[in-house]
Amino acid sequence: MQTLKNDPPACTGNLLAMRDTLEVLGGKWKLLILHYLITRDGESNSFKEMERNIVGISAKMLSKELKSLEENKLIHREEMNTKPKTVQYSITMYGRGAADIIDSLVEWGRKHRLELLTAE
């Protein structure tokens, strides 16, 4: 990695941390999926329920994003012993750590929408 002139070490470290965060949580759907699972913690969250309730997401995209979130230890996938086979998803303790980030984004989004609606 190339160091830029006059780049304080803390800045470089912060930028790397931000890039890591965006890689794990970035995209159109991951934060919405996490928010869904956090707000439904303790409930049964099947793939079909999530596909139906997260408006606009395709089954293929949901599957892809769930795999990524599971690989990053933010969610837990459990295959149920049923016929036909069903899979339940839940937020992990580590994944719950994203709740503050999500809450901040929701609050900022509300303020931003209000700002646009009340702008002259």
Residue pairs with C-beta under 8 A, 6 or more apart in sequence:
3 12
4 12
24 30
24 68
24 72
24 74
25 31
25 34
25 98
25 101
27 65
29 54
29 57
29 61
29 62
29 65
30 65
30 68
30 69
31 98
31 101
31 102
31 105
32 54
32 57
33 50
33 54
33 62
33 65
33 66
33 69
33 75
34 69
34 74
34 75
34 91
34 95
34 98
34 102
35 102
35 106
36 45
36 50
36 53
36 54
37 45
37 75
37 89
37 90
37 91
37 95
38 91
38 95
38 96
38 98
38 99
38 102
41 90
41 91
41 96
44 88
45 88
45 89
45 90
46 86
46 87
46 88
46 89
47 59
47 62
47 63
47 66
47 86
47 87
47 89
50 57
50 62
50 66
50 89
51 57
51 59
51 62
54 62
57 65
66 75
66 77
66 89
69 75
69 95
70 76
70 77
73 92
73 94
73 95
74 91
74 92
74 94
74 95
74 98
75 89
75 90
75 91
75 92
75 95
76 89
76 90
76 91
76 92
77 87
77 88
77 89
78 87
78 88
78 89
78 90
79 85
79 86
79 87
80 86
80 87
80 88
